[in-house]
Amino acid sequence: MKKRIIVTGGAGFIGSNLCDYLLNKGNEIICIDNFDDYYPCEQKQNNLKQALKNPNFTFIKEDIKKTNKLAELLTGKFNAIIHLAAKAGVRYSIKNPIGYEEINVQGTKSILELAVRKNIQQFVFASSSSIYGNAPTPFDENFKELKPISPYAQTKLLSEKIGKEYSEKYNLNFISLRFFSVYGPGLRPDLVMNKIANGLFKNENLKVFGNGNTARDYTYVDDIIFGIEKALDYKNTNFEVFNLGSGNPIKLYEIINIFEKETGKKLKIENIAPINGESEITWANNKKASELLNFQATINIEQGIKKYLTWYKSHCL
Ligand SMILES: NC(=O)c1ccc[n+]([C@@H]2O[C@H](COP(=O)([O-])OP(=O)(O)OC[C@H]3O[C@@H](n4cnc5c(N)ncnc54)[C@H](O)[C@@H]3O)[C@@H](O)[C@H]2O)c1
């Protein structure tokens, strides 16, 4: 059934892939994004090129904190909000925490207010694996002693708590999806795979914090989108949290090996001291998402990197 969906942060990496996918399925999308300056807005403009050709796509260049203005602009009935807009970046938030609370927490509150005012019941929220900090692995949604170790991760945990309050008070369905190291076409420039590709194709050194043994549960963006789509139809409980990851942590040096093998090039590495605030490993237990959302990650790391490199070569060189 065709849905009318608001996507915040729809010009970003995950958001633009999501908008294209949902539009291809015949849905109507209203995208809210202010083109924040975390990375160059040309990339975000490019991200939206395809969607802007679709008559079912509306773009609103606005800040998510402007509740009243957005309430005025958004007319008619909506099936769901997918709230992706955020100030991203675990590492950047450690060095420069200003603005994270304002955008990620106050911004989420503003979009929740909008959901209440517009009577939109389904609210899908982009949370993050980073909120697990150094919790026991694999990370499990039932683990309750969460101690996020970066300002960014703290804002995501706080947003989940506020989402829970709203779900109880206003009977909306707040579905929080904890994404694990997403990668694919349109990747954010600050993320490691982009830096590896720049190292290989633009002859830049890759700065490796520590010895390259940190491991991440890299998840291809199409798998994340599949999980988001499933969450749109999840209406069994008012508040639910799901991990969305591949369930397969891979060490940084292994990722580098795959890139080198795929490109036939050798990366120049500069080892620097590790920084506090980043987890040693992220690893999703996907049991809950698999049982309740029928979620499964289907793209393995070699396939995913191949697809990413195809995009990188046609857009970044
Ligand atoms: N990429 C990942 O690996 C990853 C992992 C976990 C969680 N997430 C979460 O997924 C979501 C999307 O991440 P992404 O990697 O696509 O990031 P992104 O930075 O590419 O996208 C975020 C978008 O939000 C927009 N935005 C920021 N502040 C805004 C504001 N005040 N008003 C309106 N728009 C605003 C930005 O312009 C950007 O287009 C974020 O909430 C992020 O925290 C991402």
The ligand as a Tripos MOL2 file, in Angstrom:
@<TRIPOS>MOLECULE
LIG
   44    48     1     0     0
SMALL
NO_CHARGES

@<TRIPOS>ATOM
      1 N1         26.1930    6.0840    9.2150 N.am      1 LIG1
      2 C1         26.2440    5.2790   10.2520 C.2       1 LIG1
      3 O1         27.0770    4.3560   10.3140 O.2       1 LIG1
      4 C2         25.2720    5.4380   11.3880 C.ar      1 LIG1
      5 C3         25.3610    4.5430   12.4620 C.ar      1 LIG1
      6 C4         24.4640    4.6840   13.5140 C.ar      1 LIG1
      7 C5         23.5030    5.6470   13.4940 C.ar      1 LIG1
      8 N2         23.4330    6.5230   12.4470 N.ar      1 LIG1
      9 C6         22.3860    7.5480   12.4620 C.3       1 LIG1
     10 O2         21.6770    7.4790   11.2390 O.3       1 LIG1
     11 C7         21.2350    8.7900   10.8790 C.3       1 LIG1
     12 C8         21.7090    9.1290    9.4800 C.3       1 LIG1
     13 O3         23.1300    9.0660    9.4630 O.3       1 LIG1
     14 P1         24.0150    9.3720    8.1680 P.3       1 LIG1
     15 O4         25.2450    8.5760    8.2750 O.co2     1 LIG1
     16 O5         23.1630    9.2850    6.9680 O.co2     1 LIG1
     17 O6         24.3990   10.8970    8.4730 O.3       1 LIG1
     18 P2         24.3380   12.1970    7.5240 P.3       1 LIG1
     19 O7         25.0880   13.2480    8.2670 O.co2     1 LIG1
     20 O8         24.7790   11.8440    6.1540 O.co2     1 LIG1
     21 O9         22.7950   12.5330    7.5130 O.3       1 LIG1
     22 C9         22.1740   13.3200    8.5010 C.3       1 LIG1
     23 C10        21.3640   14.3890    7.7940 C.3       1 LIG1
     24 O10        20.7000   15.1660    8.7900 O.3       1 LIG1
     25 C11        20.7160   16.5110    8.3700 C.3       1 LIG1
     26 N3         20.5770   17.3830    9.5440 N.ar      1 LIG1
     27 C12        21.4770   17.5780   10.5430 C.ar      1 LIG1
     28 N4         21.0080   18.4760   11.4260 N.ar      1 LIG1
     29 C13        19.7880   18.8630   10.9720 C.ar      1 LIG1
     30 C14        18.8120   19.7820   11.4440 C.ar      1 LIG1
     31 N5         19.0140   20.4810   12.5720 N.pl3     1 LIG1
     32 N6         17.6800   19.9400   10.7260 N.ar      1 LIG1
     33 C15        17.4630   19.2400    9.5890 C.ar      1 LIG1
     34 N7         18.3610   18.3550    9.0940 N.ar      1 LIG1
     35 C16        19.5050   18.1640    9.7840 C.ar      1 LIG1
     36 C17        22.0510   16.7030    7.6880 C.3       1 LIG1
     37 O11        22.0550   17.8050    6.7900 O.3       1 LIG1
     38 C18        22.2200   15.3520    6.9790 C.3       1 LIG1
     39 O12        21.7670   15.4210    5.6360 O.3       1 LIG1
     40 C19        21.7670    9.7380   11.9430 C.3       1 LIG1
     41 O13        20.7690    9.9200   12.9220 O.3       1 LIG1
     42 C20        22.9270    8.9630   12.5400 C.3       1 LIG1
     43 O14        23.1770    9.3680   13.8670 O.3       1 LIG1
     44 C21        24.2990    6.4280   11.3910 C.ar      1 LIG1
@<TRIPOS>BOND
     1     1     2 1
     2     2     3 2
     3     2     4 1
     4     4     5 ar
     5     4    44 ar
     6     5     6 ar
     7     6     7 ar
     8     7     8 ar
     9     8     9 1
    10     8    44 ar
    11     9    10 1
    12     9    42 1
    13    10    11 1
    14    11    12 1
    15    11    40 1
    16    12    13 1
    17    13    14 1
    18    14    15 2
    19    14    16 1
    20    14    17 1
    21    17    18 1
    22    18    19 2
    23    18    20 1
    24    18    21 1
    25    21    22 1
    26    22    23 1
    27    23    24 1
    28    23    38 1
    29    24    25 1
    30    25    26 1
    31    25    36 1
    32    26    27 ar
    33    26    35 ar
    34    27    28 ar
    35    28    29 ar
    36    29    30 ar
    37    29    35 ar
    38    30    31 1
    39    30    32 ar
    40    32    33 ar
    41    33    34 ar
    42    34    35 ar
    43    36    37 1
    44    36    38 1
    45    38    39 1
    46    40    41 1
    47    40    42 1
    48    42    43 1
@<TRIPOS>SUBSTRUCTURE
     1 LIG1         1 GROUP 0 **** ****
